[in-house]
Amino acid sequence: MFRILKIAGAFVGVIVGAGFASGQEILQYFTSFGLKGILGAVLATALFAYLGMTLANIGSRLNAKSHKNAIYEISGRYLGVIVDAIIIFTLFGVGVVMIAGAGSTLNQQFGLPVFVGSLLMTVLVTLAMMLKVDKVIGVIASITPFLLIFIGIISVYSLSTMDTSFASLNPVTENLEKSFPNWFISAINYVSFNIAVGAGMALLTGGSEKSARVAGIGGLLGGLAIGIMIILGHLAIFARIETVASYDLPLLKIVEDISPVLAILMAIVLFGMIFNTALGMFYGFVARFFEMETKKAHIATIITLAIGFVLSFVGFTTLVSKFYSLIGYLGLFLIFALIYAPFKLKREGK
């Protein structure tokens, strides 16, 4: 059971980074569509559960040490080149977004200059990258339960203190800026983006587990946990949409309204979740090109994180709205490959 929970926690931890844990992603992808956003959240839950199970299972069956070999195995020679390139681009790009998100978190909660939080995150990830993969997975998984607790607290508070109905709040969401024409495309794009984000580390996590069944169940539970948090987060933000719509970190704003002390704890947890995703992204990126725990990998880590730190100054909200939707569309290639993968591997007897 512990092995299952470890894989589930790691899958959640990699995907639930700055955009999700802060509420910015949920606001843009689901709450901006109001009541229909609930349908999008349910669809996303089902897809995350299936794809999480598939990724971890495949990683175990292929004993994946990086995403490269696994991706070419399930995608084929030609589609594999496209999917591999998309994942590489995604790993580095999302890592940069996480560094920016760290700066925004400490700036909103503690008033520190943005570069301070970004620099701290860069240093912490660089140090953690020197660890062995099983320790990296353990670090990522250990922080996840704290976010689950906070999401639960936030949703209960928002729903219990509502002084109006969702139907009356729905017109407010119609005025929010939307990146997609409807809730269905938005939900598909969100899952596609996040699977592109989490694929590399999910395959590595599955590869660390000898039992494909255990890995698959872990991925399934992780996907369900992500979906439940999306639904709860959406309802929480929707209930307080008039107050939090203009904030970079809407969930953190709700916690501030509950208690300043809880807000400090939430900021720390949020910083930890950002660290999780940043570590997963940059670890997967460097592991794609170098054998980890070698001198070359350490040098590549330092150079990669330094470049990421510089690029993070584009800004958190801008990066989420522009970069994420692009990756979502590109990630559809990976979604198609994953849906087909179990049939392909079974036919080949793997």
Phi, psi and omega in degrees: 000321180298319180296322178296313181294327179296316179292317178299314181296322179292320179296315177297315185298322180291317184283321183277086180251213187301312184295316182288304187297333179277341183095353183295317178295314181300319179299313184286320187270333186236305186294333179296345178258007173063228182300324179292341176298334177296318177298318178298321180294321179293317177299316180298322180300313181298317182291319178299319181297312182293313184288326175297316177299315182296314181298310182295321179296314180296317179302319179290314182297327182262001181051051188295132175253341172207172183284342189304299184297320181296318181296316179292328179294318185270339185258341184091172187296316187271311176296329179301323178298317181293311182296318179301314180297320180297316181295317179301312179300318182292313182305311181290316183297316180290326175302319177296318179299321180295320178297319177295320180296326177296320177296318180294322182297308182290333177290314182291319186274322187243357178073016179283150175304144184304320185295336181295309179297321179294318180293319179299315179298318180301316181293315182297317180294319179301316179294317181293332180296343181280354182279165175285157188300322181293327177289323176299314179298318179297318178298314182297315183292328187292335184273337187304314183303328181295323178292321178303318179297314182293321177300319178298314179299314182297316183293319178298316180297311183298316182288324182283340181255009178296134177248016178211185181252162177297325179300320180285337178275343184304318179300331179296320182290337180294337180270356179283146179292135182237141179265352185225153184290332181204171185295327183293310179296322179298315180295316179299316180297320181295314179296315181301314178299312184291328176290322174298322178293313188269351186301312184302310182286328178295321177293318177296319179296314176298323180295339179276354181249124183290325182273115179296327180294313179299315180299316181297316179297319177300315178297321179298311180296322178298317179296319178296320179297319178299315181298317178298320179293326176297312182299312180295318179296319178298313181296322181295314180290320179301318182295335183240025189302325182292336182268320193256354188302329185270001184265144175298324185236076187300321180293323178294325177296320179296318179297322177301323179291331179285308184194131176300326179292316177298325180297321178295316178296319179296320179298322178293316178297317179300317178298321178295320179291324176297317177302316178307306184292317179301316179297315179298320181293306184290328176296312179297323180296310182291322180296336178295330186249337185225152172287123184292161181068025175243166181298319180299318179295321179295318178295316179298323179299312182297315180294315181299314181292326178295317178294318179300320179300315180296316183290340183294344184285001173298326178118140187292304184298320179298316180296318180298313186288325185267309186289318185297317182294324177297313179297325179301317179290318179294325182293347178299330176300319180291321179302313179299319180296321182289324178295323182277335189305311182302323180290321179295313181293323179295319180296326181271000178072031181250000000 
